[in-house]
Amino acid sequence: MNGDYLGPLMFVAAFVLIFTGYPVAFALGGTALIFAIIGISFGYFEVPLLYAIPERVFGIMANYVLLAVPFFIFMGTMLEKSRLAEDLLQAIGKLFGPVRGGLALAVVFVGTLLAAATGVVGASVVAMGVISLPVMLRYGYSRELASGIITASGTLGQIIPPSIVLVVLADQLGVSVGDLFHGALVPGLILSGLYAVFVAVIAVVKPAAAPALPRELWTARRGVLMREAAVAIVPPLALIVIVLGSIFLGVATPTEAGALGAIGAMVLALLKGRLSLFALRETMDATTRLTAMVMFLLIGSTAFALVFRGLYGDVWIEDLLTNLPGGRIGLLIVANLAVFVLGFFIDFFEIAFIVVPLLVPAARALGVDLVWFGVMLGMNLQTSFLTPPFGFALFYLRGVAPKEVLTTQIYRGAVPFIALQLVALLLVILFPQLVSSTRP
């Protein structure tokens, strides 16, 4: 057997296992062990390299930055389980309702706030699907528009800090989480603005698809609704300012800010009288499950990367990517196409753990700003939540949507928002100054 082909074969074998539906963490770890044995058998892999696996696993467990992952998951899940996100959505929906397309604009506004307060996509999509979708359908909204705006706004937690994906990307890229958070803020808000502009245009061009609520529902209770909106907005907004402000100003690390956010979410739930044992248990259960998944993926991807490098697969990938026609432009085109296409079939975490480490050496060799590169990849990864057939946001909404909303309508509703995400991605590529590579 020619040892030059083991690296590429290992890469292909891992994806074959993943596409068959085998758990990704075990697919990566199993592939690593199988190809390590093959490499040892034919004299292309050195046994002492395997001794580094336990050390790297302990390194993952001791990684202080990754502690931010369970903290931010806990914060977002607690806001969902204590129904604080529900209060926010209901109040803003009533306030925006009298404007044509107002309910859809409210979903964008609340989706942006929830993204900055939670960073958990599933919680946002489910909350808005349960509360807003029935109301939008009741007042005549297009099923496609209603489904699309909910799934798209729910995915803003992918790119707007404090995003769990950005924490993972920062770790894989070897850059500061705070720098990546700061760099992603403006692009994330631009994407949110594009959603709002799209809704406004639809409301003008196709008023029947995004009607206003009857004005009498609002005018008689204007003062009450204003007060309800203020009471619903202020607590999560204060939490956002404290968490992100402490990171951006350098007062706290992302891990410390995440811990503060977790405590803050519990305090808000307590003040609302909703810090029940049930909510706490559900929050801890969800946090444990998702954190365990991330950790197992990290361990599997670490074993894969070690064996892949031992077989000189990293050299093959770097040579391939750095010698593409067009240099940096060629790398950006290939990287974005690969991430976008893979997003149709596999989870964003899997892409972050498998593909991103392969791209980083080539990006560094070509002088690419890794913070900007990370924000670009984060924006691209966001499309994976909306692209059929395996977009997670589509599944989340399908699980809570009324039966009269067809799956095909949910898929069609997501298409224009995928296009808007690609527009935002193009803006990030064409105007890199939108991404600040350092904190103030």
Secondary structure, 3 states (H helix, E strand, C coil): CCHHHHHHHHHHHHHHHHHCCCCHHHHHHHHHHHHHHHHHHCCCCCHHHHHHHHHHHHHHHCCCHHHHHHHHHHHHHHHHHCCHHHHHHHHHHHHHCCCCCHHHHHHHHHHHHHHHHCCCHHHHHHHHHHHHHHHHHHCCCCHHHHHHHHHHHHHHHHCCCCCHHHHHHHHHHCCCHHHHHHHHHHHHHHHHHHHHHHHHHHHHHCHHHCCCCCCHHHHCCHHHHHHHHHHHHHHHHHHHHHHHHHHHCCCCCHHHHHHHHHHHHHHHHHHCCCCCHHHHHHHHHHHHHHHHHHHHHHHHHHHHHHHHHHCCHHHHHHHHHHCCCCCHHHHHHHHHHHHHHHCCCCCHHHHHHHCHHHHHHHHHHCCCCHHHHHHHHHHHHHHHHCCCCCCHHHHHHHHHCCCCCCHHHHHHHHHHHHHHHHHHHHHHHHCHHHCCCCCC
